[in-house]
Amino acid sequence: MNVLFRSTVADLVSAANGTLLYGDQSTVIESVTSDSRDIGIRALFVPIVGENFDGHTFVDTLCADNKISAFLTSRERDKAAAAVHDIPAILCDDTILALGRIAAKHRSSFSNTLVGITGTNGKTTTKELVSAILSSKGPVLKSDKNYNNEIGVPFTLFGLSNQQYAVIEMGMNHPGEISRLTAMARPDVAIITNAGEGHLEFLGSVENVAHAKSEIMEGMKAGSTILLNEESEYVDLMKKSAARHSLKVVTFGVNTGTFRPESFNLGPRSTVFIYGGIRFDVPLFGMHNVSNIMAAVACSEILGIDLKDAASALASFENVGKRNDIIEKEYVVVNDTYNSNPLSLRYALRSLGLIYKGRRTIAVLSDMKELGEHTERCHLDSGREVFENNFARLYTWGEYSRWIAEGALKAGMPLSDVLHFSSKDELIHRLAADVKAGDAVLVKGSRSMKMEEVADALVR
């Protein structure tokens, strides 16, 4: 990552709670980067330490090549390279934490209205929906791509300037991560889209997921507004957390909540609903997006946006990534391959069953990751969902997805309609021969399974 950001070494030392290991504290920096291959003008280099790499290994080369103007480090021995090449070095306890402190200091310099968004599913779509509405009233800074972690959020916050609004997505897979992100961003309004079976390998239970998502409230001032999904698991737990932080709770949902549609209709290309007497026609697919849209509309109304303006802004909405991308040939392919967990798969199966009722529906599914000891149960339950939503055929591929097939068979799906494959290529070959005009095919799996290869093969 590489973003423009102007500061001085003296200010960076103070913000990072670090020590000037070597160099001139009046040195000016004009950009920040964590990628040794993407160095900006007068750059501050932030070496990131990951599971399989350590950015500190690039410090010597970057200094020798005179590519950077300063750098953070957690190694005192980097003083030698700084001194030899006369480049300021800032010593800190942890470079990622220091990056977050610098971003938090920058955030405190601006009064932009900031919306923070987290949840098991729907974070990115809701972020895009909120941004689309707010953009109709003024400049908006928003999280780019999936920049929702302890590296991405600081880099996004460095972009704060004179925008009227900022919309920041916050992701996590361990307790404490949202707490650190909200301490940087300090949302004025926050949305928790839902709490479900995601990252159970690290969190253990959906209750713990709800606790972790509720950490977003820790960075909010008393009296601020938190929007909660009334239909989410453990919503009462989240409401109690809001009360402890003296926050105002507003709820949304499909059938319940303060903000809910008066009526709605799901189509393959759009979700249409009436709210406040206003017709919203949003080019999004699926039942889950009714909830996401209501969250965005609730947020915008809290911020004073007229409903008619919100409806107009969402009429031309374009989502990002491989999220329910609808491809129509003689058959329909729903490419939902960006990621998968039990909650998002449940939404996808139910939506396809409702929207394409009367067609032959085929589910093409692969593994869901990071479920830990819950892996077998969650995949078995998903197989039952395939059967209960009346899918005519189930194709599975992957180590864990055999349990999806098993769950469907146990629920009552005929053996002839459940096919598990040992290779993706074999699945593609068999599926291509099976799919026929009029079918509706859902393709979904965790990001690492690269199920977009299956969707792409069907639409070539």
C-alpha positions in Angstrom: 0.0 0.0 0.0 1.2 3.5 -0.8 -0.8 6.7 0.0 -0.1 10.4 0.1 0.4 11.8 3.7 2.3 14.8 4.7 4.1 15.1 8.1 7.4 15.6 9.7 9.6 13.0 11.5 9.1 14.9 14.8 5.3 14.6 14.5 5.6 11.0 13.5 7.8 10.2 16.5 5.2 11.8 18.8 2.2 10.2 17.2 3.8 6.7 17.1 4.9 7.0 20.7 8.3 6.1 19.4 11.9 7.2 19.8 14.1 8.9 17.2 16.7 6.3 16.7 18.7 8.4 14.2 18.1 11.4 11.9 16.8 14.9 11.5 13.4 15.4 13.1 12.6 18.2 10.8 12.6 15.9 7.8 9.4 16.1 5.8 7.6 13.0 4.5 4.9 13.2 1.8 3.7 9.6 1.6 3.5 6.3 3.5 4.1 2.8 2.2 4.3 -0.7 3.5 5.3 -2.2 0.2 9.0 -2.1 -0.8 8.0 -2.4 -4.4 5.7 0.6 -4.3 7.5 3.6 -2.9 6.0 7.1 -3.1 7.5 10.6 -3.0 9.5 11.3 0.3 8.2 8.1 1.7 7.9 6.8 5.2 8.4 3.1 5.0 6.5 0.9 7.5 8.0 -2.6 7.6 5.2 -5.1 8.4 5.9 -8.4 10.2 3.6 -11.2 9.0 3.5 -15.0 9.5 5.7 -15.6 6.5 7.6 -12.4 5.9 9.3 -9.5 7.7 9.4 -6.1 6.0 12.4 -5.2 8.0 14.5 -7.3 5.6 14.1 -4.5 3.0 15.2 -1.6 5.2 18.9 -1.9 4.2 18.3 -2.0 0.5 15.7 0.8 0.5 18.2 3.0 2.5 21.1 2.1 0.2 19.0 2.9 -2.9 17.9 6.2 -1.3 14.3 5.4 -2.0 12.8 6.4 1.3 12.9 9.5 3.5 12.3 7.8 6.8 11.3 4.5 8.3 9.7 2.9 11.3 11.4 -0.1 12.9 11.2 -2.3 15.9 14.8 -3.3 15.6 17.5 -1.2 17.3 20.1 -2.6 14.9 18.6 -0.7 12.0 20.2 2.4 13.4 23.4 1.4 11.5 21.7 1.5 8.1 20.0 4.8 9.0 23.3 6.4 10.1 25.3 5.2 7.0 22.7 6.6 4.6 21.5 9.5 6.7 17.9 8.5 6.8 15.7 9.1 9.9 14.7 5.9 11.8 11.9 5.8 14.3 12.1 3.0 16.9 8.7 1.7 18.1 7.4 -1.3 20.0 5.4 -2.7 17.1 5.3 -1.2 13.6 1.6 -2.1 13.0 0.5 -0.6 16.3 2.7 2.5 15.6 1.0 2.8 12.2 -2.4 2.7 13.9 -1.3 5.4 16.4 -0.2 7.7 13.6 -3.5 7.2 11.8 -5.5 7.9 15.0 -3.6 11.1 15.5 -4.4 12.1 12.0 -8.1 11.2 12.5 -8.2 13.5 15.5 -7.3 16.5 13.4 -10.5 16.3 11.4 -14.2 16.6 12.1 -15.5 14.6 9.2 -18.6 12.6 10.0 -17.3 9.0 10.1 -19.4 5.9 9.7 -17.9 2.6 10.9 -19.2 -0.7 9.6 -18.5 -4.2 10.8 -20.4 -7.6 10.8 -20.0 -11.2 9.8 -21.6 -10.6 6.4 -22.5 -7.6 4.3 -19.8 -5.2 5.5 -18.4 -4.3 2.0 -21.8 -4.1 0.3 -23.2 -1.9 3.2 -20.1 0.3 3.0 -20.7 0.8 -0.7 -24.4 1.5 -0.2 -23.8 4.0 2.5 -21.0 5.7 0.5 -23.3 5.9 -2.6 -26.0 7.7 -0.7 -23.7 10.1 1.2 -21.8 10.9 -2.1 -25.0 12.6 -3.3 -24.5 15.2 -0.6 -20.7 15.7 -0.4 -17.3 14.2 -0.8 -16.8 10.8 0.8 -13.7 8.9 1.8 -14.3 5.2 1.9 -12.4 2.0 2.4 -11.0 0.7 -0.8 -11.2 -2.9 -1.8 -10.9 -5.0 1.3 -8.7 -2.5 3.3 -10.5 -3.3 6.5 -7.7 -4.6 8.8 -5.0 -3.1 11.0 -3.0 -2.1 7.9 -5.8 -1.1 5.5 -7.8 1.1 8.0 -4.8 3.3 8.8 -3.9 3.7 5.1 -7.5 4.7 4.5 -7.6 7.2 7.3 -4.5 8.9 6.0 -6.7 10.0 3.1 -8.8 12.2 5.4 -8.8 15.8 4.4 -11.8 18.0 3.6 -14.3 15.3 2.8 -17.7 15.7 4.4 -18.0 12.0 5.2 -15.9 9.0 5.7 -17.1 5.4 5.6 -14.7 2.9 7.1 -15.1 -0.9 7.0 -13.7 -2.9 9.9 -12.9 -6.6 9.6 -11.5 -9.1 12.1 -10.8 -12.7 12.9 -9.5 -12.4 16.4 -10.7 -10.6 19.6 -9.3 -7.2 20.1 -8.8 -6.3 16.4 -12.0 -4.2 16.1 -11.2 -2.5 19.4 -7.9 -1.3 17.9 -9.5 -0.2 14.6 -12.3 1.8 16.3 -9.7 3.5 18.5 -8.2 4.8 15.3 -11.4 5.7 13.4 -13.7 6.8 16.3 -17.0 6.5 14.4 -19.8 9.0 14.8 -22.2 6.4 13.6 -21.6 2.7 13.4 -23.4 -0.3 11.9 -23.1 -4.0 12.8 -24.6 -5.8 9.9 -25.0 -9.1 11.8 -23.1 -11.7 13.9 -22.9 -15.2 12.5 -20.7 -18.2 12.0 -17.5 -16.6 10.7 -13.9 -17.1 11.9 -15.1 -19.6 14.5 -11.6 -21.2 14.4 -10.3 -18.2 16.3 -13.5 -17.0 18.1 -15.0 -20.3 19.2 -18.7 -19.4 19.1 -21.2 -17.0 17.5 -21.6 -15.4 20.9 -17.9 -14.5 20.9 -18.3 -13.2 17.4 -21.0 -10.8 18.7 -18.7 -9.7 21.5 -15.9 -9.1 19.0 -18.2 -7.1 16.6 -19.5 -5.1 19.6 -15.9 -3.8 20.1 -16.7 -1.1 17.5 -18.7 0.7 20.2 -15.5 1.3 22.3 -14.3 4.0 20.0 -17.6 5.9 20.0 -18.6 8.9 22.1 -21.5 8.6 24.6 -24.7 9.5 22.8 -23.5 8.4 19.4 -25.7 6.1 17.3 -25.2 2.4 16.7 -27.3 0.6 14.2 -28.0 -3.1 14.9 -29.7 -5.8 12.9 -32.8 -6.8 14.9 -32.8 -10.2 13.2 -29.2 -11.0 14.0 -28.1 -13.7 16.4 -27.2 -12.2 19.8 -28.6 -8.8 19.0 -29.7 -8.5 22.7 -26.0 -9.0 23.7 -25.1 -6.2 21.4 -27.8 -3.9 22.8 -26.5 -4.5 26.3 -23.0 -3.5 25.1 -24.5 -0.3 23.6 -26.1 0.5 26.9 -22.8 0.1 28.7 -21.2 2.6 26.3 -24.2 5.0 26.6 -25.0 4.7 22.9 -28.3 5.3 21.1 -29.5 2.1 19.5 -31.4 2.1 16.2 -32.5 -1.3 14.7 -33.1 -2.4 11.1 -34.1 -5.6 9.4 -36.2 -7.3 6.8 -39.3 -8.0 8.9 -38.5 -6.4 12.2 -36.6 -3.3 13.5 -37.2 0.4 13.6 -36.1 0.6 9.9 -37.8 -2.2 7.8 -39.5 -2.2 4.4 -43.2 -1.8 4.2 -43.1 -4.3 1.4 -40.4 -5.8 -0.8 -39.9 -7.9 -4.0 -36.8 -9.8 -4.9 -35.8 -10.1 -8.5 -32.8 -11.5 -10.3 -31.5 -8.1 -11.2 -32.9 -5.8 -8.4 -34.4 -5.6 -5.0 -37.5 -3.4 -4.9 -39.0 -2.2 -1.7 -41.2 0.5 -0.2 -40.0 2.5 2.8 -41.4 5.7 4.1 -43.8 5.7 1.1 -40.7 5.9 -1.2 -40.0 3.2 -3.8 -36.4 1.9 -3.8 -35.2 0.0 -6.8 -31.7 -1.2 -6.1 -29.7 -3.4 -8.5 -28.7 -6.0 -5.9 -29.6 -9.7 -5.6 -30.8 -11.5 -2.6 -32.8 -11.4 0.7 -29.7 -10.5 2.7 -29.4 -7.3 0.7 -32.8 -6.1 1.8 -31.2 -5.9 5.3 -28.0 -4.3 4.0 -30.0 -1.6 2.1 -32.1 -0.9 5.1 -29.0 -0.4 7.2 -27.7 2.1 4.7 -31.0 3.9 4.4 -31.3 4.1 8.2 -27.7 5.5 8.5 -28.3 8.1 5.8 -31.6 9.2 7.4 -29.9 9.6 10.8 -27.4 11.8 9.0 -30.2 13.9 7.5 -30.3 12.6 3.9 -33.8 12.8 2.3 -35.3 9.5 1.4 -36.0 10.5 -2.1 -32.3 11.5 -2.5 -31.3 8.1 -1.0 -33.5 6.2 -3.4 -32.2 8.2 -6.4 -28.6 7.5 -5.3 -29.1 3.8 -5.0 -30.9 3.4 -8.3 -27.6 3.2 -10.2 -25.7 1.4 -7.5 -22.8 -0.9 -8.6 -21.4 -3.4 -6.1 -17.7 -4.6 -6.0 -16.1 -8.0 -6.3 -17.6 -11.3 -7.0 -20.7 -10.7 -4.8 -23.8 -12.2 -6.4 -22.6 -11.3 -9.9 -25.5 -12.5 -12.2 -24.5 -13.8 -15.6 -27.3 -14.7 -18.0 -26.8 -17.0 -20.9 -29.3 -19.6 -21.9 -29.0 -20.4 -18.2 -28.2 -18.2 -15.2 -25.0 -18.3 -13.2 -24.9 -16.6 -9.8 -21.2 -16.0 -9.2 -20.9 -15.5 -5.4 -17.3 -16.6 -5.2 -15.8 -13.7 -3.2 -16.0 -15.7 0.0 -18.2 -18.1 1.9 -19.3 -18.8 5.5 -22.4 -20.6 6.9 -24.4 -17.4 7.2 -23.6 -16.0 3.7 -24.2 -19.4 2.2 -27.6 -19.7 3.9 -28.6 -16.3 2.5 -27.4 -17.3 -1.0 -29.3 -20.6 -1.0 -32.5 -19.1 0.2 -32.3 -16.2 -2.2 -31.7 -18.4 -5.2 -34.5 -20.7 -4.2 -36.9 -17.8 -3.9 -35.9 -15.8 -6.9 -35.6 -18.6 -9.4 -38.5 -20.7 -8.1 -39.8 -22.9 -10.9 -36.4 -23.3 -12.5 -34.1 -26.2 -12.0 -31.6 -24.9 -9.5 -28.0 -26.2 -9.0 -25.7 -25.5 -6.1 -22.0 -25.7 -6.8 -20.2 -25.4 -3.5 -16.8 -25.7 -2.0 -15.1 -25.5 1.4 -15.8 -22.8 4.0 -12.6 -22.0 6.0 -11.8 -20.8 9.5 -14.5 -22.7 11.3 -12.2 -24.8 13.5 -14.0 -27.5 15.5 -17.3 -26.4 14.0 -16.2 -27.3 10.4 -18.0 -30.6 10.1 -21.2 -29.4 11.7 -21.4 -26.2 9.7 -20.9 -28.0 6.4 -23.4 -30.7 7.3 -26.0 -28.0 8.1 -25.3 -26.3 4.8 -26.0 -29.5 3.0 -29.4 -29.7 4.8 -30.0 -26.1 3.6 -29.4 -27.1 0.0 -32.1 -29.8 0.3 -34.6 -27.5 2.2 -34.3 -24.9 -0.5 -35.3 -27.4 -3.1 -32.1 -27.5 -5.2 -32.4 -30.1 -7.9 -28.6 -30.9 -8.0 -25.6 -30.4 -5.7 -22.0 -30.4 -6.9 -19.3 -30.2 -4.3 -15.5 -30.0 -4.4 -13.0 -29.8 -1.6 -11.9 -31.5 1.6 -14.6 -30.1 3.8 -17.4 -29.9 1.2 -17.9 -33.7 1.3 -19.8 -32.9 4.5 -22.1 -30.6 2.5 -22.9 -33.5 0.2 -23.4 -35.8 3.3 -25.7 -33.3 4.9 -27.8 -33.0 1.8 -28.1 -36.8 1.5 -29.0 -37.2 5.2 -31.7 -34.5 4.8 -33.3 -36.6 2.0 -31.7 -35.4 -1.3 -31.5 -38.3 -3.8 -28.1 -39.9 -4.2 -28.2 -39.4 -8.0 -28.5 -35.6 -7.5 -25.5 -35.2 -5.1 -22.1 -35.3 -6.8 -18.8 -34.8 -4.9 -15.5 -34.4 -6.9 -11.9 -34.9 -6.0 -10.8 -32.2 -8.5 -12.1 -28.9 -9.6 -11.4 -29.7 -13.3 -13.5 -32.9 -13.0 -16.4 -30.9 -11.5 -16.2 -28.3 -14.2 -16.3 -31.0 -16.9 -19.3 -32.8 -15.5 -21.2 -29.6 -14.6 -20.7 -28.1 -18.1 -22.2 -31.3 -19.6 -25.1 -31.2 -17.2 -26.3 -27.6 -17.1 -29.0 -26.8 -19.6 -31.2 -23.9 -20.8 -33.4 -22.4 -18.1 -31.2 -23.6 -15.1 -30.1 -21.3 -12.3 -26.6 -22.2 -10.9 -25.2 -20.9 -7.7 -21.3 -21.0 -7.4 -19.8 -20.3 -4.0 -16.9 -21.1 -1.8 -14.2 -19.5 0.4 -11.8 -17.2 -1.3 -8.9 -19.7 -1.1 -10.9 -22.2 -3.1 -11.0 -19.9 -6.2 -14.5 -21.0 -7.3 -14.6 -18.2 -9.8 -12.8 -20.6 -12.0 -15.9 -22.7 -12.1 -18.2 -19.7 -12.8 -15.9 -18.5 -15.5 -15.9 -21.9 -17.2 -19.7 -21.9 -17.3 -19.9 -18.5 -19.0 -17.1 -18.6 -21.5 
